[in-house]
Amino acid sequence: MPRGPAGAWVALCPLLWTCGLALEGGMLYPRESPSRERKDLGGLWSFRADLSDSRRQGFEQQWYRAPLRESGPTLDMPVPSSFNDVGQDRQLRSFVGWVWYEREATLPQRWSQDPGTRVVLRIGSAHYYAIVWVNGVHVAEHEGGHLPFEADISKLVQSGPLSSCRITLAINNTLTPHTLPPGTIVYKTDTSKYPKGYFVQNTYFDFFNYAGLHRPVLLYTTPTTYIDDITVTTGVDQDTGLVDYQIFVQGSEHFQLEVYLLDEEGKVVAQGIGGRGRLQVPNAHLWWPYLMHEHPAYLYSLEVRLTAQMATGPVSDFYTLPVGIRTVAVTERQFLINGKPFYFHGVNKHEDADIRGKGFDWPLLVKDFNLLRWLGANAFRTSHYPYAEEVMQLCDRYGIVVIDESPGVGIMLVQSYSNVSLQHHLEVMGELVRRDKNHPSVVMWSVANEPTSFLKPAAYYFKTLIAHTKALDPSRPVTFVTNSNYEADLGAPYVDVICVNSYYSWYHDYGHMEVIQLQLATEFENWYRTYQKPIIQSEYGAETIAGFHQDPPLMFSEEYQKGLLEQYHLVLDQKRKEYVVGELIWNFADFMTDQSPQRAVGNRKGIFTRQRQPKAAAFLLRERYWKLANETGHHRSAAKSQCLENSPFAL
Ligand code: GCB
């Protein structure tokens, strides 16, 4: 089915775009095990942007048929990374259309010769639309830049004498009213102002549309009969932890499954057989958020062992899944984790950094988690798209609670509420839940950020989307993040928690911090009176250029950011005694945006700079968050056990 306005698409896309494929199979994170190997394809790839006017030259000349260097000049491109900021070429930085990536992979001999081995190519994320070939043969297509996809390439790599294969990807970063996030291509036809064929891409969100292979690309193996998916949900009955599991197997109907739950010492605490069941763990260690318990983030390991009798002999597959036992519930005024009130004190983030753009990077990730823990933050929202799986794994390990957001940001246009758009959004929620359902750190799904939820079609759109998400995962609450007026918001009746963004004294009443308390308190009261649901202040903040000082405070100075935050905190401190259950600062760090007169080389609302150095507001928040943690009465031992002696409240 063609997608988007024909003019824009015909010019930029060689193929008719299909409505995303229905979900087939699982998306377990590729882990090594006695039956599984993996090979990371990170490093330098060959790269070329298709600069032809039509952007179709690569397809017309079938660049995937032969090594890319044979069809023209190539650049070295690091993977994972965005392609935009690694070069000195202005055209490439803002390029819209198809780019081509290619690399050769040498396979261990067994992978290409053993018919009992299944070889899978897995792309962590390719923004936005990707087509994949192996040795010139089309193996996969995927829409959406923030979720993984795979192709079983066993037949291809096992069909000849070659022990290497050539992997080619064409990736298009064009956004349409039906993509997530949406965008539009606008042709500038006034030839007195623009050259012929001139177009720009407009987006309706406030971050740079970085593109490329943003996350690890891997090859991994399983046996041909294999554990395809595992779903775990947990509960607690008195002191007993309950672990409900369901396992999906592919490749054979005749198999046995054994499951073992191991504690952190490696001791088996429960076991079961078969594809579904309930494990009971007496005196279970619960998964607690950071600073809520002296031993937060307790993870068990669920070892799944598959054995199958094949014509060729017995086959085994092993997969180990980390499991945190915890419960989540929402009442009229509270967000409960393990039955205890949880207050979100944390941040909104972006996947964003110098040079690599949205490219996954371990040092950056570890630095960010160290900063979060230094800050005393216990939560973040994956504004405004799903983050890398490795991020979610660290959240599980450190006890950082996550509001897991879809890429539904910038849903503004009426076309973006069409059935085509809704259908795609439903599929994306399916992909997101499939990927992240087993993370104990994920406590709520956010289906969108700041849609025009006052428009008439929003009512049906959000009703359907939220019901669908709850059907996919009945174990977690669902929200979307609003900046609409409480009376006009047509989606609010369907959410479990009201997440509100506001920028008092920033986007209006410039400089007048004295009005914040009145305006914020009134807003909270209105939302709560209307819906009787707990509220999270899901964004607030002020643009601040590190090193700008003004006292009395003026906008853009560090003093203004601090002052504005303090005004918010006064109201939050009153309302958190009633129904406000969280506060997430906008933003953790400065980040890149499109160019505009409102943005001085990106959005500067970070409490850290883009290089992760603290502004004055970071120290203010640090003091506040550790004080909030102190109120739970658990943080002292938690801080001690995690060697955070330099916290303001360290023993
Ligand atoms: C918002 C958006 C966020 C922006 C922020 C801002 O409401 O959700 O994406 O970056 O405001 O700084 O304007």
Residues whose N, C-alpha, C, O or C-beta is under 5 A from the ligand:
A	BS01	GCB	D206 E450 N501 K605
